[in-house]
Amino acid sequence: MTMTIRSERTSDHAAIAVVNHAAFRQEAEAVLVERIRAQGDFDSRLSLVAEIDGRVVGHILFSPIHIETDDGR
């Protein structure tokens, strides 16, 4: 059994939703992932899947954030 870590593909979206639902036992995280993907600055290279034998078994997504302080962004 070999695990591969790679960037997500469009064809992975349904499997990613299943993994997130199994991990969190609710739809909120899967919906959040969809919303992040819909943003203009989404970079699929920062959404990684773990795959074993061609099956998505894990997911992590990094997204940009902006920190605002009294001094600006």
mmCIF file of the N, C-alpha and C atoms, coordinates in Angstrom:
data_MODEL
# 
_entry.id   MODEL 
# 
loop_
_atom_site.group_PDB 
_atom_site.id 
_atom_site.type_symbol 
_atom_site.label_atom_id 
_atom_site.label_alt_id 
_atom_site.label_comp_id 
_atom_site.label_asym_id 
_atom_site.label_entity_id 
_atom_site.label_seq_id 
_atom_site.pdbx_PDB_ins_code 
_atom_site.Cartn_x 
_atom_site.Cartn_y 
_atom_site.Cartn_z 
_atom_site.occupancy 
_atom_site.B_iso_or_equiv 
_atom_site.pdbx_formal_charge 
_atom_site.auth_seq_id 
_atom_site.auth_comp_id 
_atom_site.auth_asym_id 
_atom_site.auth_atom_id 
_atom_site.pdbx_PDB_model_num 
ATOM 1   N N  . MET A 1 1  ? 0.859   -1.174 0.000   1.00 0.00 ? 1  MET A N  1 
ATOM 2   C CA . MET A 1 1  ? 0.000   0.000  0.000   1.00 0.00 ? 1  MET A CA 1 
ATOM 3   C C  . MET A 1 1  ? 0.905   1.238  0.000   1.00 0.00 ? 1  MET A C  1 
ATOM 4   N N  . THR A 1 2  ? 0.725   2.074  -1.011  1.00 0.00 ? 2  THR A N  1 
ATOM 5   C CA . THR A 1 2  ? 1.508   3.291  -1.129  1.00 0.00 ? 2  THR A CA 1 
ATOM 6   C C  . THR A 1 2  ? 0.574   4.493  -1.149  1.00 0.00 ? 2  THR A C  1 
ATOM 7   N N  . MET A 1 3  ? 0.900   5.489  -0.338  1.00 0.00 ? 3  MET A N  1 
ATOM 8   C CA . MET A 1 3  ? 0.101   6.704  -0.317  1.00 0.00 ? 3  MET A CA 1 
ATOM 9   C C  . MET A 1 3  ? 0.785   7.747  -1.190  1.00 0.00 ? 3  MET A C  1 
ATOM 10  N N  . THR A 1 4  ? -0.029  8.437  -1.970  1.00 0.00 ? 4  THR A N  1 
ATOM 11  C CA . THR A 1 4  ? 0.446   9.516  -2.812  1.00 0.00 ? 4  THR A CA 1 
ATOM 12  C C  . THR A 1 4  ? -0.231  10.801 -2.366  1.00 0.00 ? 4  THR A C  1 
ATOM 13  N N  . ILE A 1 5  ? 0.541   11.870 -2.272  1.00 0.00 ? 5  ILE A N  1 
ATOM 14  C CA . ILE A 1 5  ? -0.009  13.196 -1.986  1.00 0.00 ? 5  ILE A CA 1 
ATOM 15  C C  . ILE A 1 5  ? 0.117   13.999 -3.273  1.00 0.00 ? 5  ILE A C  1 
ATOM 16  N N  . ARG A 1 6  ? -0.981  14.591 -3.707  1.00 0.00 ? 6  ARG A N  1 
ATOM 17  C CA . ARG A 1 6  ? -0.969  15.371 -4.942  1.00 0.00 ? 6  ARG A CA 1 
ATOM 18  C C  . ARG A 1 6  ? -2.021  16.471 -4.873  1.00 0.00 ? 6  ARG A C  1 
ATOM 19  N N  . SER A 1 7  ? -1.935  17.395 -5.813  1.00 0.00 ? 7  SER A N  1 
ATOM 20  C CA . SER A 1 7  ? -2.937  18.453 -5.911  1.00 0.00 ? 7  SER A CA 1 
ATOM 21  C C  . SER A 1 7  ? -4.266  17.854 -6.350  1.00 0.00 ? 7  SER A C  1 
ATOM 22  N N  . GLU A 1 8  ? -5.335  18.472 -5.894  1.00 0.00 ? 8  GLU A N  1 
ATOM 23  C CA . GLU A 1 8  ? -6.654  17.989 -6.292  1.00 0.00 ? 8  GLU A CA 1 
ATOM 24  C C  . GLU A 1 8  ? -6.880  18.209 -7.781  1.00 0.00 ? 8  GLU A C  1 
ATOM 25  N N  . ARG A 1 9  ? -7.746  17.388 -8.319  1.00 0.00 ? 9  ARG A N  1 
ATOM 26  C CA . ARG A 1 9  ? -8.239  17.533 -9.692  1.00 0.00 ? 9  ARG A CA 1 
ATOM 27  C C  . ARG A 1 9  ? -9.745  17.755 -9.611  1.00 0.00 ? 9  ARG A C  1 
ATOM 28  N N  . THR A 1 10 ? -10.298 18.321 -10.647 1.00 0.00 ? 10 THR A N  1 
ATOM 29  C CA . THR A 1 10 ? -11.747 18.529 -10.682 1.00 0.00 ? 10 THR A CA 1 
ATOM 30  C C  . THR A 1 10 ? -12.481 17.206 -10.457 1.00 0.00 ? 10 THR A C  1 
ATOM 31  N N  . SER A 1 11 ? -11.942 16.139 -10.988 1.00 0.00 ? 11 SER A N  1 
ATOM 32  C CA . SER A 1 11 ? -12.581 14.827 -10.842 1.00 0.00 ? 11 SER A CA 1 
ATOM 33  C C  . SER A 1 11 ? -12.562 14.313 -9.400  1.00 0.00 ? 11 SER A C  1 
ATOM 34  N N  . ASP A 1 12 ? -11.809 14.968 -8.512  1.00 0.00 ? 12 ASP A N  1 
ATOM 35  C CA . ASP A 1 12 ? -11.729 14.564 -7.105  1.00 0.00 ? 12 ASP A CA 1 
ATOM 36  C C  . ASP A 1 12 ? -12.801 15.218 -6.231  1.00 0.00 ? 12 ASP A C  1 
ATOM 37  N N  . HIS A 1 13 ? -13.498 16.207 -6.733  1.00 0.00 ? 13 HIS A N  1 
ATOM 38  C CA . HIS A 1 13 ? -14.378 17.010 -5.887  1.00 0.00 ? 13 HIS A CA 1 
ATOM 39  C C  . HIS A 1 13 ? -15.390 16.172 -5.101  1.00 0.00 ? 13 HIS A C  1 
ATOM 40  N N  . ALA A 1 14 ? -16.033 15.219 -5.741  1.00 0.00 ? 14 ALA A N  1 
ATOM 41  C CA . ALA A 1 14 ? -17.023 14.385 -5.030  1.00 0.00 ? 14 ALA A CA 1 
ATOM 42  C C  . ALA A 1 14 ? -16.354 13.556 -3.941  1.00 0.00 ? 14 ALA A C  1 
ATOM 43  N N  . ALA A 1 15 ? -15.198 12.983 -4.241  1.00 0.00 ? 15 ALA A N  1 
ATOM 44  C CA . ALA A 1 15 ? -14.482 12.176 -3.246  1.00 0.00 ? 15 ALA A CA 1 
ATOM 45  C C  . ALA A 1 15 ? -14.006 13.028 -2.082  1.00 0.00 ? 15 ALA A C  1 
ATOM 46  N N  . ILE A 1 16 ? -13.580 14.254 -2.368  1.00 0.00 ? 16 ILE A N  1 
ATOM 47  C CA . ILE A 1 16 ? -13.160 15.173 -1.302  1.00 0.00 ? 16 ILE A CA 1 
ATOM 48  C C  . ILE A 1 16 ? -14.336 15.487 -0.393  1.00 0.00 ? 16 ILE A C  1 
ATOM 49  N N  . ALA A 1 17 ? -15.499 15.706 -0.966  1.00 0.00 ? 17 ALA A N  1 
ATOM 50  C CA . ALA A 1 17 ? -16.691 15.973 -0.154  1.00 0.00 ? 17 ALA A CA 1 
ATOM 51  C C  . ALA A 1 17 ? -17.002 14.785 0.752   1.00 0.00 ? 17 ALA A C  1 
ATOM 52  N N  . VAL A 1 18 ? -16.855 13.574 0.256   1.00 0.00 ? 18 VAL A N  1 
ATOM 53  C CA . VAL A 1 18 ? -17.094 12.364 1.060   1.00 0.00 ? 18 VAL A CA 1 
ATOM 54  C C  . VAL A 1 18 ? -16.092 12.289 2.217   1.00 0.00 ? 18 VAL A C  1 
ATOM 55  N N  . VAL A 1 19 ? -14.819 12.553 1.927   1.00 0.00 ? 19 VAL A N  1 
ATOM 56  C CA . VAL A 1 19 ? -13.779 12.517 2.964   1.00 0.00 ? 19 VAL A CA 1 
ATOM 57  C C  . VAL A 1 19 ? -14.064 13.563 4.042   1.00 0.00 ? 19 VAL A C  1 
ATOM 58  N N  . ASN A 1 20 ? -14.403 14.780 3.625   1.00 0.00 ? 20 ASN A N  1 
ATOM 59  C CA . ASN A 1 20 ? -14.689 15.833 4.606   1.00 0.00 ? 20 ASN A CA 1 
ATOM 60  C C  . ASN A 1 20 ? -15.928 15.517 5.433   1.00 0.00 ? 20 ASN A C  1 
ATOM 61  N N  . HIS A 1 21 ? -16.939 14.948 4.812   1.00 0.00 ? 21 HIS A N  1 
ATOM 62  C CA . HIS A 1 21 ? -18.143 14.581 5.563   1.00 0.00 ? 21 HIS A CA 1 
ATOM 63  C C  . HIS A 1 21 ? -17.815 13.479 6.574   1.00 0.00 ? 21 HIS A C  1 
ATOM 64  N N  . ALA A 1 22 ? -17.022 12.511 6.170   1.00 0.00 ? 22 ALA A N  1 
ATOM 65  C CA . ALA A 1 22 ? -16.648 11.420 7.091   1.00 0.00 ? 22 ALA A CA 1 
ATOM 66  C C  . ALA A 1 22 ? -15.824 11.954 8.261   1.00 0.00 ? 22 ALA A C  1 
ATOM 67  N N  . ALA A 1 23 ? -14.968 12.927 7.987   1.00 0.00 ? 23 ALA A N  1 
ATOM 68  C CA . ALA A 1 23 ? -14.101 13.466 9.038   1.00 0.00 ? 23 ALA A CA 1 
ATOM 69  C C  . ALA A 1 23 ? -14.859 14.349 10.018  1.00 0.00 ? 23 ALA A C  1 
ATOM 70  N N  . PHE A 1 24 ? -15.795 15.141 9.517   1.00 0.00 ? 24 PHE A N  1 
ATOM 71  C CA . PHE A 1 24 ? -16.447 16.144 10.358  1.00 0.00 ? 24 PHE A CA 1 
ATOM 72  C C  . PHE A 1 24 ? -17.907 15.832 10.682  1.00 0.00 ? 24 PHE A C  1 
ATOM 73  N N  . ARG A 1 25 ? -18.463 14.818 10.036  1.00 0.00 ? 25 ARG A N  1 
ATOM 74  C CA . ARG A 1 25 ? -19.845 14.376 10.296  1.00 0.00 ? 25 ARG A CA 1 
ATOM 75  C C  . ARG A 1 25 ? -20.885 15.481 10.089  1.00 0.00 ? 25 ARG A C  1 
ATOM 76  N N  . GLN A 1 26 ? -20.598 16.371 9.146   1.00 0.00 ? 26 GLN A N  1 
ATOM 77  C CA . GLN A 1 26 ? -21.552 17.420 8.782   1.00 0.00 ? 26 GLN A CA 1 
ATOM 78  C C  . GLN A 1 26 ? -21.173 17.950 7.409   1.00 0.00 ? 26 GLN A C  1 
ATOM 79  N N  . GLU A 1 27 ? -22.037 18.733 6.823   1.00 0.00 ? 27 GLU A N  1 
ATOM 80  C CA . GLU A 1 27 ? -21.816 19.253 5.481   1.00 0.00 ? 27 GLU A CA 1 
ATOM 81  C C  . GLU A 1 27 ? -21.044 20.568 5.466   1.00 0.00 ? 27 GLU A C  1 
ATOM 82  N N  . ALA A 1 28 ? -20.900 21.222 6.596   1.00 0.00 ? 28 ALA A N  1 
ATOM 83  C CA . ALA A 1 28 ? -20.334 22.574 6.636   1.00 0.00 ? 28 ALA A CA 1 
ATOM 84  C C  . ALA A 1 28 ? -18.953 22.659 6.001   1.00 0.00 ? 28 ALA A C  1 
ATOM 85  N N  . GLU A 1 29 ? -18.092 21.699 6.263   1.00 0.00 ? 29 GLU A N  1 
ATOM 86  C CA . GLU A 1 29 ? -16.733 21.753 5.723   1.00 0.00 ? 29 GLU A CA 1 
ATOM 87  C C  . GLU A 1 29 ? -16.735 21.557 4.218   1.00 0.00 ? 29 GLU A C  1 
ATOM 88  N N  . ALA A 1 30 ? -17.553 20.638 3.722   1.00 0.00 ? 30 ALA A N  1 
ATOM 89  C CA . ALA A 1 30 ? -17.644 20.424 2.275   1.00 0.00 ? 30 ALA A CA 1 
ATOM 90  C C  . ALA A 1 30 ? -18.155 21.678 1.573   1.00 0.00 ? 30 ALA A C  1 
ATOM 91  N N  . VAL A 1 31 ? -19.117 22.352 2.180   1.00 0.00 ? 31 VAL A N  1 
ATOM 92  C CA . VAL A 1 31 ? -19.640 23.602 1.627   1.00 0.00 ? 31 VAL A CA 1 
ATOM 93  C C  . VAL A 1 31 ? -18.560 24.678 1.656   1.00 0.00 ? 31 VAL A C  1 
ATOM 94  N N  . LEU A 1 32 ? -17.810 24.750 2.741   1.00 0.00 ? 32 LEU A N  1 
ATOM 95  C CA . LEU A 1 32 ? -16.723 25.723 2.844   1.00 0.00 ? 32 LEU A CA 1 
ATOM 96  C C  . LEU A 1 32 ? -15.686 25.495 1.740   1.00 0.00 ? 32 LEU A C  1 
ATOM 97  N N  . VAL A 1 33 ? -15.317 24.253 1.490   1.00 0.00 ? 33 VAL A N  1 
ATOM 98  C CA . VAL A 1 33 ? -14.361 23.939 0.424   1.00 0.00 ? 33 VAL A CA 1 
ATOM 99  C C  . VAL A 1 33 ? -14.906 24.417 -0.915  1.00 0.00 ? 33 VAL A C  1 
ATOM 100 N N  . GLU A 1 34 ? -16.174 24.180 -1.181  1.00 0.00 ? 34 GLU A N  1 
ATOM 101 C CA . GLU A 1 34 ? -16.788 24.638 -2.436  1.00 0.00 ? 34 GLU A CA 1 
ATOM 102 C C  . GLU A 1 34 ? -16.744 26.160 -2.541  1.00 0.00 ? 34 GLU A C  1 
ATOM 103 N N  . ARG A 1 35 ? -17.011 26.852 -1.454  1.00 0.00 ? 35 ARG A N  1 
ATOM 104 C CA . ARG A 1 35 ? -16.973 28.322 -1.466  1.00 0.00 ? 35 ARG A CA 1 
ATOM 105 C C  . ARG A 1 35 ? -15.555 28.846 -1.703  1.00 0.00 ? 35 ARG A C  1 
ATOM 106 N N  . ILE A 1 36 ? -14.579 28.209 -1.088  1.00 0.00 ? 36 ILE A N  1 
ATOM 107 C CA . ILE A 1 36 ? -13.187 28.625 -1.306  1.00 0.00 ? 36 ILE A CA 1 
ATOM 108 C C  . ILE A 1 36 ? -12.794 28.401 -2.759  1.00 0.00 ? 36 ILE A C  1 
ATOM 109 N N  . ARG A 1 37 ? -13.206 27.261 -3.330  1.00 0.00 ? 37 ARG A N  1 
ATOM 110 C CA . ARG A 1 37 ? -12.908 27.008 -4.743  1.00 0.00 ? 37 ARG A CA 1 
ATOM 111 C C  . ARG A 1 37 ? -13.515 28.075 -5.652  1.00 0.00 ? 37 ARG A C  1 
ATOM 112 N N  . ALA A 1 38 ? -14.668 28.597 -5.282  1.00 0.00 ? 38 ALA A N  1 
ATOM 113 C CA . ALA A 1 38 ? -15.373 29.575 -6.119  1.00 0.00 ? 38 ALA A CA 1 
ATOM 114 C C  . ALA A 1 38 ? -14.728 30.962 -6.085  1.00 0.00 ? 38 ALA A C  1 
ATOM 115 N N  . GLN A 1 39 ? -13.848 31.206 -5.127  1.00 0.00 ? 39 GLN A N  1 
ATOM 116 C CA . GLN A 1 39 ? -13.191 32.507 -5.035  1.00 0.00 ? 39 GLN A CA 1 
ATOM 117 C C  . GLN A 1 39 ? -12.174 32.659 -6.148  1.00 0.00 ? 39 GLN A C  1 
ATOM 118 N N  . GLY A 1 40 ? -11.987 33.878 -6.580  1.00 0.00 ? 40 GLY A N  1 
ATOM 119 C CA . GLY A 1 40 ? -11.078 34.152 -7.683  1.00 0.00 ? 40 GLY A CA 1 
ATOM 120 C C  . GLY A 1 40 ? -9.631  33.829 -7.413  1.00 0.00 ? 40 GLY A C  1 
ATOM 121 N N  . ASP A 1 41 ? -9.211  33.825 -6.152  1.00 0.00 ? 41 ASP A N  1 
ATOM 122 C CA . ASP A 1 41 ? -7.798  33.579 -5.853  1.00 0.00 ? 41 ASP A CA 1 
ATOM 123 C C  . ASP A 1 41 ? -7.506  32.135 -5.440  1.00 0.00 ? 41 ASP A C  1 
ATOM 124 N N  . PHE A 1 42 ? -8.446  31.222 -5.672  1.00 0.00 ? 42 PHE A N  1 
ATOM 125 C CA . PHE A 1 42 ? -8.244  29.813 -5.333  1.00 0.00 ? 42 PHE A CA 1 
ATOM 126 C C  . PHE A 1 42 ? -7.146  29.221 -6.210  1.00 0.00 ? 42 PHE A C  1 
ATOM 127 N N  . ASP A 1 43 ? -6.244  28.483 -5.613  1.00 0.00 ? 43 ASP A N  1 
ATOM 128 C CA . ASP A 1 43 ? -5.143  27.837 -6.319  1.00 0.00 ? 43 ASP A CA 1 
ATOM 129 C C  . ASP A 1 43 ? -5.220  26.338 -6.015  1.00 0.00 ? 43 ASP A C  1 
ATOM 130 N N  . SER A 1 44 ? -5.609  25.547 -6.986  1.00 0.00 ? 44 SER A N  1 
ATOM 131 C CA . SER A 1 44 ? -5.817  24.111 -6.756  1.00 0.00 ? 44 SER A CA 1 
ATOM 132 C C  . SER A 1 44 ? -4.534  23.396 -6.339  1.00 0.00 ? 44 SER A C  1 
ATOM 133 N N  . ARG A 1 45 ? -3.374  24.014 -6.567  1.00 0.00 ? 45 ARG A N  1 
ATOM 134 C CA . ARG A 1 45 ? -2.117  23.397 -6.119  1.00 0.00 ? 45 ARG A CA 1 
ATOM 135 C C  . ARG A 1 45 ? -2.017  23.390 -4.595  1.00 0.00 ? 45 ARG A C  1 
ATOM 136 N N  . LEU A 1 46 ? -2.855  24.203 -3.936  1.00 0.00 ? 46 LEU A N  1 
ATOM 137 C CA . LEU A 1 46 ? -2.841  24.277 -2.483  1.00 0.00 ? 46 LEU A CA 1 
ATOM 138 C C  . LEU A 1 46 ? -3.960  23.450 -1.847  1.00 0.00 ? 46 LEU A C  1 
ATOM 139 N N  . SER A 1 47 ? -4.663  22.698 -2.663  1.00 0.00 ? 47 SER A N  1 
ATOM 140 C CA . SER A 1 47 ? -5.673  21.765 -2.180  1.00 0.00 ? 47 SER A CA 1 
ATOM 141 C C  . SER A 1 47 ? -5.137  20.370 -2.486  1.00 0.00 ? 47 SER A C  1 
ATOM 142 N N  . LEU A 1 48 ? -4.700  19.685 -1.439  1.00 0.00 ? 48 LEU A N  1 
ATOM 143 C CA . LEU A 1 48 ? -4.001  18.416 -1.612  1.00 0.00 ? 48 LEU A CA 1 
ATOM 144 C C  . LEU A 1 48 ? -4.860  17.238 -1.177  1.00 0.00 ? 48 LEU A C  1 
ATOM 145 N N  . VAL A 1 49 ? -4.730  16.149 -1.898  1.00 0.00 ? 49 VAL A N  1 
ATOM 146 C CA . VAL A 1 49 ? -5.402  14.911 -1.517  1.00 0.00 ? 49 VAL A CA 1 
ATOM 147 C C  . VAL A 1 49 ? -4.356  13.853 -1.216  1.00 0.00 ? 49 VAL A C  1 
ATOM 148 N N  . ALA A 1 50 ? -4.718  12.968 -0.309  1.00 0.00 ? 50 ALA A N  1 
ATOM 149 C CA . ALA A 1 50 ? -3.946  11.755 -0.063  1.00 0.00 ? 50 ALA A CA 1 
ATOM 150 C C  . ALA A 1 50 ? -4.704  10.647 -0.773  1.00 0.00 ? 50 ALA A C  1 
ATOM 151 N N  . GLU A 1 51 ? -3.974  9.857  -1.523  1.00 0.00 ? 51 GLU A N  1 
ATOM 152 C CA . GLU A 1 51 ? -4.593  8.819  -2.350  1.00 0.00 ? 51 GLU A CA 1 
ATOM 153 C C  . GLU A 1 51 ? -3.901  7.487  -2.090  1.00 0.00 ? 51 GLU A C  1 
ATOM 154 N N  . ILE A 1 52 ? -4.698  6.447  -1.896  1.00 0.00 ? 52 ILE A N  1 
ATOM 155 C CA . ILE A 1 52 ? -4.186  5.084  -1.763  1.00 0.00 ? 52 ILE A CA 1 
ATOM 156 C C  . ILE A 1 52 ? -4.915  4.222  -2.781  1.00 0.00 ? 52 ILE A C  1 
ATOM 157 N N  . ASP A 1 53 ? -4.152  3.538  -3.584  1.00 0.00 ? 53 ASP A N  1 
ATOM 158 C CA . ASP A 1 53 ? -4.718  2.657  -4.618  1.00 0.00 ? 53 ASP A CA 1 
ATOM 159 C C  . ASP A 1 53 ? -5.768  3.376  -5.463  1.00 0.00 ? 53 ASP A C  1 
ATOM 160 N N  . GLY A 1 54 ? -5.496  4.636  -5.817  1.00 0.00 ? 54 GLY A N  1 
ATOM 161 C CA . GLY A 1 54 ? -6.401  5.401  -6.669  1.00 0.00 ? 54 GLY A CA 1 
ATOM 162 C C  . GLY A 1 54 ? -7.613  5.964  -5.968  1.00 0.00 ? 54 GLY A C  1 
ATOM 163 N N  . ARG A 1 55 ? -7.683  5.814  -4.659  1.00 0.00 ? 55 ARG A N  1 
ATOM 164 C CA . ARG A 1 55 ? -8.852  6.281  -3.889  1.00 0.00 ? 55 ARG A CA 1 
ATOM 165 C C  . ARG A 1 55 ? -8.431  7.437  -2.979  1.00 0.00 ? 55 ARG A C  1 
ATOM 166 N N  . VAL A 1 56 ? -9.201  8.521  -3.017  1.00 0.00 ? 56 VAL A N  1 
ATOM 167 C CA . VAL A 1 56 ? -8.924  9.673  -2.154  1.00 0.00 ? 56 VAL A CA 1 
ATOM 168 C C  . VAL A 1 56 ? -9.301  9.306  -0.723  1.00 0.00 ? 56 VAL A C  1 
ATOM 169 N N  . VAL A 1 57 ? -8.308  9.402  0.180   1.00 0.00 ? 57 VAL A N  1 
ATOM 170 C CA . VAL A 1 57 ? -8.532  9.030  1.582   1.00 0.00 ? 57 VAL A CA 1 
ATOM 171 C C  . VAL A 1 57 ? -8.268  10.188 2.543   1.00 0.00 ? 57 VAL A C  1 
ATOM 172 N N  . GLY A 1 58 ? -7.800  11.318 2.021   1.00 0.00 ? 58 GLY A N  1 
ATOM 173 C CA . GLY A 1 58 ? -7.529  12.470 2.867   1.00 0.00 ? 58 GLY A CA 1 
ATOM 174 C C  . GLY A 1 58 ? -7.516  13.740 2.044   1.00 0.00 ? 58 GLY A C  1 
ATOM 175 N N  . HIS A 1 59 ? -7.687  14.868 2.722   1.00 0.00 ? 59 HIS A N  1 
ATOM 176 C CA . HIS A 1 59 ? -7.719  16.160 2.032   1.00 0.00 ? 59 HIS A CA 1 
ATOM 177 C C  . HIS A 1 59 ? -7.291  17.263 2.982   1.00 0.00 ? 59 HIS A C  1 
ATOM 178 N N  . ILE A 1 60 ? -6.539  18.207 2.444   1.00 0.00 ? 60 ILE A N  1 
ATOM 179 C CA . ILE A 1 60 ? -6.207  19.436 3.165   1.00 0.00 ? 60 ILE A CA 1 
ATOM 180 C C  . ILE A 1 60 ? -6.206  20.565 2.151   1.00 0.00 ? 60 ILE A C  1 
ATOM 181 N N  . LEU A 1 61 ? -6.709  21.706 2.567   1.00 0.00 ? 61 LEU A N  1 
ATOM 182 C CA . LEU A 1 61 ? -6.783  22.859 1.680   1.00 0.00 ? 61 LEU A CA 1 
ATOM 183 C C  . LEU A 1 61 ? -6.198  24.068 2.395   1.00 0.00 ? 61 LEU A C  1 
ATOM 184 N N  . PHE A 1 62 ? -5.277  24.720 1.736   1.00 0.00 ? 62 PHE A N  1 
ATOM 185 C CA . PHE A 1 62 ? -4.707  25.966 2.237   1.00 0.00 ? 62 PHE A CA 1 
ATOM 186 C C  . PHE A 1 62 ? -5.307  27.090 1.409   1.00 0.00 ? 62 PHE A C  1 
ATOM 187 N N  . SER A 1 63 ? -5.702  28.156 2.060   1.00 0.00 ? 63 SER A N  1 
ATOM 188 C CA . SER A 1 63 ? -6.255  29.284 1.312   1.00 0.00 ? 63 SER A CA 1 
ATOM 189 C C  . SER A 1 63 ? -5.657  30.576 1.838   1.00 0.00 ? 63 SER A C  1 
ATOM 190 N N  . PRO A 1 64 ? -5.531  31.563 0.966   1.00 0.00 ? 64 PRO A N  1 
ATOM 191 C CA . PRO A 1 64 ? -4.967  32.835 1.411   1.00 0.00 ? 64 PRO A CA 1 
ATOM 192 C C  . PRO A 1 64 ? -5.928  33.557 2.353   1.00 0.00 ? 64 PRO A C  1 
ATOM 193 N N  . ILE A 1 65 ? -5.358  34.276 3.279   1.00 0.00 ? 65 ILE A N  1 
ATOM 194 C CA . ILE A 1 65 ? -6.161  35.133 4.146   1.00 0.00 ? 65 ILE A CA 1 
ATOM 195 C C  . ILE A 1 65 ? -5.518  36.509 4.160   1.00 0.00 ? 65 ILE A C  1 
ATOM 196 N N  . HIS A 1 66 ? -6.278  37.466 4.549   1.00 0.00 ? 66 HIS A N  1 
ATOM 197 C CA . HIS A 1 66 ? -5.770  38.823 4.685   1.00 0.00 ? 66 HIS A CA 1 
ATOM 198 C C  . HIS A 1 66 ? -5.967  39.246 6.130   1.00 0.00 ? 66 HIS A C  1 
ATOM 199 N N  . ILE A 1 67 ? -4.917  39.736 6.725   1.00 0.00 ? 67 ILE A N  1 
ATOM 200 C CA . ILE A 1 67 ? -4.974  40.189 8.108   1.00 0.00 ? 67 ILE A CA 1 
ATOM 201 C C  . ILE A 1 67 ? -5.048  41.706 8.082   1.00 0.00 ? 67 ILE A C  1 
ATOM 202 N N  . GLU A 1 68 ? -6.063  42.227 8.718   1.00 0.00 ? 68 GLU A N  1 
ATOM 203 C CA . GLU A 1 68 ? -6.224  43.667 8.764   1.00 0.00 ? 68 GLU A CA 1 
ATOM 204 C C  . GLU A 1 68 ? -6.000  44.157 10.172  1.00 0.00 ? 68 GLU A C  1 
ATOM 205 N N  . THR A 1 69 ? -5.181  45.197 10.290  1.00 0.00 ? 69 THR A N  1 
ATOM 206 C CA . THR A 1 69 ? -4.902  45.822 11.585  1.00 0.00 ? 69 THR A CA 1 
ATOM 207 C C  . THR A 1 69 ? -5.190  47.314 11.463  1.00 0.00 ? 69 THR A C  1 
ATOM 208 N N  . ASP A 1 70 ? -4.985  48.035 12.527  1.00 0.00 ? 70 ASP A N  1 
ATOM 209 C CA . ASP A 1 70 ? -5.158  49.477 12.482  1.00 0.00 ? 70 ASP A CA 1 
ATOM 210 C C  . ASP A 1 70 ? -4.176  50.139 11.510  1.00 0.00 ? 70 ASP A C  1 
ATOM 211 N N  . ASP A 1 71 ? -3.059  49.448 11.254  1.00 0.00 ? 71 ASP A N  1 
ATOM 212 C CA . ASP A 1 71 ? -2.044  49.960 10.336  1.00 0.00 ? 71 ASP A CA 1 
ATOM 213 C C  . ASP A 1 71 ? -2.308  49.569 8.878   1.00 0.00 ? 71 ASP A C  1 
ATOM 214 N N  . GLY A 1 72 ? -3.338  48.832 8.636   1.00 0.00 ? 72 GLY A N  1 
ATOM 215 C CA . GLY A 1 72 ? -3.669  48.428 7.275   1.00 0.00 ? 72 GLY A CA 1 
ATOM 216 C C  . GLY A 1 72 ? -3.658  46.935 7.095   1.00 0.00 ? 72 GLY A C  1 
ATOM 217 N N  . ARG A 1 73 ? -3.611  46.551 5.863   1.00 0.00 ? 73 ARG A N  1 
ATOM 218 C CA . ARG A 1 73 ? -3.681  45.140 5.507   1.00 0.00 ? 73 ARG A CA 1 
ATOM 219 C C  . ARG A 1 73 ? -2.331  44.505 5.557   1.00 0.00 ? 73 ARG A C  1 
# 
